[in-house]
């Protein structure tokens, strides 16, 4: 597919960004950039009709008001190597297009994700699907040694099955979830932002957060203005529920504000100030 110019990402194409012990994220191809978002939003305008500052303002407006379709015009394709347990979480993002390495047709990738002795996490008492803190390294050393033996045994069993003629589709069934798989993964920018919002969150599993962090830096090289807007209005923002708003109204009041030119654009500040008034004034309908 023909690509718009984006020097930053062009320099990264084909380069493997290392993740975990043997994983990686490698940008392969892309369609569009920040200008594509701007053009698809304006529709009737050609190149060169607006300044970078105005382009940035428009992108921030789109993100702020959840106008998502212009971001869907941009697409990114990456080639990834990822442990199967982490891939199970990744593949839940069904808005992407995926073509994965097949162990029915090919011998399974030999490498398996290993855990260092200082990296064994303790089950959280609060979050049933999360962790909290680390085990002592003396215990971790035993666990890592057991893990290494288990990996070797599982691989030997798998290889023996292949050697005596067992079909690959059946020989693979006892391979650990730590076995690496590889895939091409293609997704539009809007849904990629959704992926980053969920998978870079502190509640996400550490391993997939590391892959999301690598993708974040690829996006930074690709669409820096769109990423800035995503960080400001989605990733680093908070949302209040109805009861929370009622609490704020009850215990806090708003003082007159002056326009801080270094923080907001004028239109952006006007919307912020209007939102603050609505937040504090219970006579306004906040729905």
C-alpha positions as CSV (number, residue, x, y, z in Angstrom):
1,X,0.0,0.0,0.0
2,X,1.2,3.5,-0.8
3,X,2.3,5.4,2.3
4,X,2.3,9.0,3.2
5,X,5.7,10.4,4.2
6,X,6.7,9.9,7.8
7,X,10.4,10.0,8.2
8,X,10.4,9.0,11.8
9,X,8.6,5.7,11.2
10,X,10.4,5.0,8.0
11,X,13.6,4.8,9.9
12,X,12.1,2.1,12.2
13,X,10.6,-0.1,9.5
14,X,12.1,-3.6,9.6
15,X,13.8,-3.0,13.0
16,X,13.0,-5.4,15.8
17,X,12.3,-3.7,19.1
18,X,13.3,-6.2,21.8
19,X,10.6,-7.1,24.4
20,X,11.1,-9.7,27.2
21,X,13.9,-12.2,26.8
22,X,13.3,-13.3,23.2
23,X,10.3,-11.3,22.0
24,X,10.1,-8.3,19.7
25,X,7.8,-5.8,17.9
26,X,8.8,-4.9,14.4
27,X,7.0,-2.3,12.3
28,X,6.5,-3.6,8.8
29,X,4.2,-1.1,7.0
30,X,1.8,1.7,7.5
31,X,-0.8,3.8,5.8
32,X,-1.2,7.5,6.5
33,X,0.0,9.9,9.2
34,X,-1.1,12.9,11.1
35,X,-1.9,14.7,7.8
36,X,-4.1,11.9,6.8
37,X,-6.2,12.4,10.0
38,X,-6.4,16.1,9.2
39,X,-7.3,15.7,5.5
40,X,-10.0,13.1,6.2
41,X,-11.5,15.4,8.8
42,X,-11.5,18.4,6.5
43,X,-12.4,16.4,3.4
44,X,-12.6,19.3,1.0
45,X,-9.2,20.8,1.7
46,X,-6.0,19.9,0.0
47,X,-2.4,19.8,1.3
48,X,-0.9,23.0,2.5
49,X,-4.0,24.9,3.3
50,X,-3.5,24.9,7.1
51,X,-0.6,25.4,9.4
52,X,0.9,22.7,11.7
53,X,-0.5,24.6,14.7
54,X,-4.0,24.5,13.2
55,X,-3.5,20.8,12.3
56,X,-2.6,20.1,15.9
57,X,-5.6,22.0,17.1
58,X,-7.9,20.0,14.8
59,X,-6.5,16.7,15.9
60,X,-6.9,17.6,19.5
61,X,-10.5,18.7,18.8
62,X,-11.2,15.4,17.2
63,X,-9.8,13.4,20.1
64,X,-11.4,15.6,22.7
65,X,-14.9,15.2,21.1
66,X,-14.4,11.5,20.2
67,X,-14.6,11.9,16.5
68,X,-12.9,8.6,15.8
69,X,-13.4,8.0,12.0
70,X,-10.5,10.2,10.9
71,X,-8.1,8.2,13.0
72,X,-9.4,5.0,11.5
73,X,-8.0,6.1,8.1
74,X,-4.5,5.3,9.4
75,X,-3.2,1.8,9.7
76,X,-0.2,0.1,11.1
77,X,1.2,-3.4,10.5
78,X,3.7,-5.0,12.9
79,X,5.4,-8.3,13.0
80,X,5.6,-9.6,16.6
81,X,7.1,-12.5,18.6
82,X,5.3,-13.0,21.8
83,X,4.7,-15.8,24.4
84,X,1.4,-17.6,23.9
85,X,0.0,-16.7,27.3
86,X,0.6,-13.0,26.5
87,X,-0.7,-13.5,23.0
88,X,-4.0,-14.8,24.4
89,X,-4.6,-11.4,25.9
90,X,-3.4,-9.5,22.9
91,X,-5.7,-11.5,20.5
92,X,-8.8,-10.4,22.4
93,X,-8.6,-7.1,20.5
94,X,-10.8,-8.4,17.7
95,X,-10.7,-5.1,15.7
96,X,-7.2,-6.1,14.3
97,X,-6.3,-8.3,11.4
98,X,-4.0,-11.2,12.3
99,X,-2.0,-13.9,10.5
100,X,-0.2,-16.1,13.0
101,X,2.6,-18.6,12.8
102,X,1.0,-22.1,12.5
103,X,2.3,-25.1,14.4
104,X,0.1,-27.3,12.4
105,X,2.3,-26.6,9.3
106,X,5.6,-25.7,10.9
107,X,7.7,-26.9,13.8
108,X,7.0,-24.8,17.0
109,X,9.4,-22.0,17.8
110,X,12.0,-23.4,20.1
111,X,12.4,-20.4,22.4
112,X,10.2,-20.1,25.5
113,X,9.8,-17.1,27.8
114,X,11.9,-17.5,30.9
115,X,11.4,-15.8,34.3
116,X,14.4,-14.4,36.2
117,X,14.8,-15.3,39.8
118,X,14.0,-11.8,40.9
119,X,10.9,-11.5,38.6
120,X,8.4,-14.0,40.2
121,X,5.4,-12.0,41.3
122,X,3.1,-12.6,44.3
123,X,-0.7,-13.1,43.8
124,X,-2.6,-10.0,44.8
125,X,-5.1,-10.4,47.6
126,X,-7.2,-7.5,46.2
127,X,-7.1,-8.1,42.4
128,X,-7.8,-11.8,41.7
129,X,-6.3,-11.5,38.2
130,X,-3.3,-9.5,39.1
131,X,-0.1,-9.5,41.2
132,X,1.3,-7.5,44.0
133,X,5.0,-7.5,44.9
134,X,7.8,-10.0,44.3
135,X,8.8,-13.3,45.9
136,X,12.2,-13.5,47.6
137,X,15.0,-14.3,45.2
138,X,16.0,-17.4,47.1
139,X,12.5,-18.8,46.3
140,X,12.7,-17.4,42.8
141,X,16.0,-19.1,42.1
142,X,14.3,-22.5,42.8
143,X,11.3,-21.6,40.6
144,X,13.5,-20.5,37.7
145,X,15.5,-23.7,37.9
146,X,12.3,-25.7,37.9
147,X,11.1,-23.7,35.0
148,X,14.2,-24.3,33.0
149,X,13.9,-28.1,33.6
150,X,10.2,-28.1,32.6
151,X,10.9,-26.2,29.4
152,X,13.7,-28.7,28.4
153,X,11.5,-31.7,29.2
154,X,8.5,-30.3,27.3
155,X,10.7,-29.6,24.3
156,X,12.3,-33.1,24.4
157,X,8.8,-34.7,24.5
158,X,7.6,-32.6,21.6
159,X,10.7,-33.3,19.5
160,X,10.4,-37.1,20.3
161,X,6.9,-37.1,19.0
162,X,8.0,-35.4,15.8
163,X,10.9,-37.9,15.4
164,X,8.6,-40.9,15.6
165,X,6.2,-39.4,13.1
166,X,3.4,-37.9,15.2
167,X,1.5,-35.2,13.3
168,X,2.6,-31.6,14.1
169,X,-1.0,-30.6,15.0
170,X,-1.0,-33.3,17.7
171,X,2.6,-33.2,18.8
172,X,2.2,-29.6,19.9
173,X,-0.6,-30.1,22.4
174,X,1.6,-30.3,25.6
175,X,3.9,-27.3,24.8
176,X,3.9,-24.7,27.6
177,X,2.1,-21.4,27.2
178,X,5.5,-19.8,27.5
179,X,6.4,-21.0,24.0
180,X,6.8,-18.0,21.6
181,X,4.5,-17.5,18.6
182,X,4.9,-15.0,15.8
183,X,2.2,-13.1,13.9
184,X,1.6,-10.2,11.6
185,X,-0.8,-7.8,13.3
186,X,-2.5,-4.9,11.4
187,X,-4.8,-2.3,13.1
188,X,-6.2,1.1,12.5
189,X,-5.0,4.0,14.6
190,X,-8.3,4.5,16.5
191,X,-8.3,0.9,17.7
192,X,-4.6,0.9,18.3
193,X,-5.2,3.8,20.8
194,X,-7.8,1.6,22.4
195,X,-5.2,-1.2,22.7
196,X,-2.7,1.2,24.3
197,X,-5.2,2.6,26.7
198,X,-6.0,-0.9,28.1
199,X,-2.7,-2.6,27.8
200,X,-0.4,0.2,29.1
201,X,-2.7,0.6,32.2
202,X,-1.1,-0.3,35.5
203,X,-3.7,-3.0,36.0
204,X,-2.6,-4.9,32.8
205,X,-0.2,-7.8,33.1
206,X,3.4,-6.7,33.1
207,X,4.4,-8.7,30.0
208,X,1.7,-7.2,27.7
209,X,2.4,-3.7,29.1
210,X,6.0,-4.1,27.8
211,X,4.7,-4.9,24.3
212,X,2.3,-2.0,24.5
213,X,5.2,0.3,25.5
214,X,7.1,-0.8,22.4
215,X,4.1,-0.1,20.3
216,X,3.7,3.3,22.0
217,X,7.1,4.4,20.8
218,X,6.4,3.2,17.2
219,X,3.2,5.3,17.3
220,X,5.2,8.3,18.6
221,X,7.5,8.1,15.5
222,X,4.5,7.7,13.2
223,X,1.8,10.1,14.3
224,X,3.2,12.4,17.1
225,X,0.4,14.9,17.1
226,X,-2.3,12.2,17.3
227,X,-0.4,10.5,20.1
228,X,0.0,13.7,22.0
229,X,-3.8,14.2,21.8
230,X,-4.4,10.6,22.9
231,X,-2.1,11.0,25.9
232,X,-3.7,14.2,27.0
233,X,-7.4,13.3,26.4
234,X,-7.5,9.6,27.0
235,X,-4.5,8.0,28.6
236,X,-3.7,10.7,31.2
237,X,-7.3,11.8,31.7
238,X,-9.9,10.8,34.3
239,X,-13.7,10.3,34.1
240,X,-16.1,11.1,36.9
241,X,-19.2,9.1,37.6
242,X,-22.5,10.7,38.5
243,X,-22.1,10.2,42.2
244,X,-18.5,11.4,42.1
245,X,-19.7,14.6,40.4
246,X,-22.3,15.2,43.1
247,X,-19.6,14.8,45.7
248,X,-17.4,17.3,44.0
249,X,-20.2,19.8,43.7
250,X,-21.0,19.4,47.4
251,X,-17.5,19.9,48.8
252,X,-15.7,22.1,46.2
253,X,-16.3,25.4,44.5
254,X,-14.8,27.0,41.3
255,X,-13.0,30.3,41.3
256,X,-12.8,32.6,38.3
257,X,-10.0,31.3,36.0
258,X,-7.7,33.2,33.6
259,X,-6.6,31.8,30.3
260,X,-3.2,30.1,30.7
261,X,-1.7,30.5,27.2
262,X,1.0,27.9,27.7
263,X,-1.3,25.1,28.6
264,X,-4.4,25.4,26.4
265,X,-5.5,26.8,23.1
266,X,-8.2,29.4,23.5
267,X,-11.0,27.2,22.1
268,X,-9.7,24.3,24.2
269,X,-9.7,26.5,27.4
270,X,-13.2,27.7,26.7
271,X,-14.5,24.2,26.6
272,X,-12.6,23.3,29.7
273,X,-14.0,26.3,31.6
274,X,-17.5,25.5,30.4
275,X,-17.0,21.9,31.6
276,X,-15.9,23.2,35.0
277,X,-18.9,25.4,35.3
278,X,-21.2,22.4,34.5
279,X,-19.3,20.3,37.0
280,X,-19.8,22.7,39.8
281,X,-23.3,24.1,39.0
282,X,-26.0,21.5,39.8
283,X,-28.5,23.5,37.8
284,X,-26.8,22.4,34.6
285,X,-27.7,19.1,33.0
286,X,-24.4,17.1,33.0
287,X,-25.6,14.1,31.0
